[in-house]
Amino acid sequence: MRHLLFAFFFSVLSLPASRAAAPPSAPLRYEINLNDRADDQFKVTLRLSGLKPENAVYQFAATAPGTYQVMDIGRFVRSFKAFDKKGREIKTEQISTNQWKIDKPKKVREIRYTIADIWDTPVKEHPVYGMCGTSLEKDHALINGQGVFGFPTGMQFSPLEVKIAHPAEWQVGTALEKSADGSYQARSYDHIVDSPILLGRLTRAETDVAGAKVEVYTYSKTDKIKSDQLLSNMQAMLTAAGTFLKELPVKRYAFLYHFEDKSAGAWEHSYSSEYVLQEAELTKAYADQVTSIAAHEFFHIVTPLNIHSEVIEHFNFVTPTPSEHLWLYEGVTEWASHVMQLRGNLVDRPTYLAEMSSKIAVDKKLDTTYSLSKLGLTCYTPEGQQQYFNIYNRGALVAGLLDIRLLELSGGKRGLREVVNELARTYGPNKSFPEKEFFDIFVRMTHPEIGDFFNRYVKNAEPLPFAEYYGKLGIRYHDLLRTGKTAADLGFQLKNGGGKLLFAQLKEPLQAAGLRLQDELAAFNGQPVSLGNISAIAGQLQGLKAGEAYQFTVRRDGKEVVVPVQVLEQEEIKQYAFEPDPQATPAQLQLREAWAKNL
């Protein structure tokens, strides 16, 4: 049956805090007052001394690692002042969107500024992704480091101490370590950006995964969703991830969940991940959807925490430089998040292959001539942004093909999982790989033939050889597969039109029944329908059989109209379909067995 609605949860990647520069001994001491929240502004005080002329400009972030968007956080600053040790104000001047110049930096002992809550501040251009923003509300707050903190130029690698004044009953969720005096410690500005903080009326749960402590913190607007429920549903996935990786490269990890009125997506970090999702009843289907998103984010403890380029280790918050190896950070991670579930027996082979089919469908709708290398290098541009979502589709598909090729060349003994684990041991969190040399490094570690693979399917965008590669596993691939069966067909598609669900496509029988394009869907069989519950309603619709009657209530010209309709019938034709080859050879079956399990 045709999908009623595609809901894409967009995740962006935060890259590991740089550890290359030796920081000065004196930390930057920040204080944030969250007790005064009435004006939706964070009140920040920075106490410091010893500024030099080269530290005279205070920098807010123009972007953040892995978001691939212009943020210009300076737009949200509402006041900025500097003071000497006697409390006398020192002249400051805003010299660009994100920079304030201090007149006499040597005399500065304190910088005070207020910065607006990003979620509640409208902007005319470059809106900040919701999961990368900040929020300050009556019962909770969300802090993404680049949205609250800045740094004096030349001090990006100085350590930070952050004290947060907040209501006593609030709980704090973060991967940052807390010192005896109650302050949170960060090695550098990069580290604070890499470590979101969720505070407020939270629930908490924790577990142990392969020797690492995994914590879950959850804000749920009306308490529909609790941390122990999320953790219970994630437990099998986390166990599978531990088995897939053999051991976790972290000792502590935090999942930070924010469930309220909107879904923005997820932002993964080195030691935590943060989710901004729609609050709804935690049905099994919704819990599984949340867990699927978490599987991707969690695997980022390998890429980029332990495998990352020099380009992204030394992140430039003023003028960021893209990395060609976005395919590795996001594509391989997305592949791993699914294949580890296959190999952990959380999903069966048809389910895994159906996920690959859906990714092929997305790839076909985008520019198939746009290479993964080009996508990495243009991701900050409007052109690259149009193709960016494909990193989770074509990127994962290419990683899957690379895994098959590696297994074939090694006689089923060493696939992409094994190579990734070896790379993590070779590099790790404190050592980056050379940006321009990584393809050659990978080829030297594996087989000369992999150089040809990279040239064809990563550096260039040749058509992906699904039939050839999956054929090595005794699995047939078809762009179109006629099954000879009939199937139910809903006969319509919906779109989001300014927060309303509008009919975007309608087959003729549905139009004859009384539906019209641009009708707003209001109810299904008497149940109110909204963006918040459409996933659950879609599940009910897709469970209907051909010929079964139901009714929609639609809004049209200011009136509600009830339209009785029937599920249509069509020939079942599968697109981008995989099926076992009944004539698979023993060699193909042997390679399939190696592909489907952890070696």
Sequence and secondary structure as in RCSB ss.txt:
>XXXX:A:sequence
MRHLLFAFFFSVLSLPASRAAAPPSAPLRYEINLNDRADDQFKVTLRLSGLKPENAVYQFAATAPGTYQVMDIGR
FVRSFKAFDKKGREIKTEQISTNQWKIDKPKKVREIRYTIADIWDTPVKEHPVYGMCGTSLEKDHALINGQGVFG
FPTGMQFSPLEVKIAHPAEWQVGTALEKSADGSYQARSYDHIVDSPILLGRLTRAETDVAGAKVEVYTYSKTDKI
KSDQLLSNMQAMLTAAGTFLKELPVKRYAFLYHFEDKSAGAWEHSYSSEYVLQEAELTKAYADQVTSIAAHEFFH
IVTPLNIHSEVIEHFNFVTPTPSEHLWLYEGVTEWASHVMQLRGNLVDRPTYLAEMSSKIAVDKKLDTTYSLSKL
GLTCYTPEGQQQYFNIYNRGALVAGLLDIRLLELSGGKRGLREVVNELARTYGPNKSFPEKEFFDIFVRMTHPEI
GDFFNRYVKNAEPLPFAEYYGKLGIRYHDLLRTGKTAADLGFQLKNGGGKLLFAQLKEPLQAAGLRLQDELAAFN
GQPVSLGNISAIAGQLQGLKAGEAYQFTVRRDGKEVVVPVQVLEQEEIKQYAFEPDPQATPAQLQLREAWAKNL
>XXXX:A:secstr
   S      EEE       S   SS EEEEEE S  TTSEEEEEEE     GGG EEE  S  TTT S   GGG
GEEEEEEE TTS EE EEEEETTEEEES GGG  EEEEEEE STT   SS    GGGS EE SSEEEE GGGT  
EETT TTS EEEEEE  TT EEEESSEE TTS EEESSHHHHHT  EEEES EEEEEEETTEEEEEEEEETTS  
 HHHHHHHHHHHHHHHHHHHSS S SEEEEEEEEES   EEEE SSEEEEEEE     HHHHHHHHHHHHHHHHT
TTTTTTS BHHHHS  SSS    TTHIIIIIIHHHHHHHHHHHTTSS HHHHHHHHHHHHHHHHHS TTS HHHH
HHHTTSHHHHHHGGGGGTHHHHHHHHHHHHHHHHTTSS  HHHHHHHHHHHS TT  B GGGHHHHHHHHS THH
HHHHIIIIIS     HHHHHHTTTEEEEEEEEEEEEEEE  EEEEEETTEEEEEEE HHHHHHT  TT EEEEET
TEE  TTTHHHHHHHHHT  TT EEEEEEEETTEEEEEEEE EEEEEEEEEEEEE TT  HHHHHHHHHHTS  
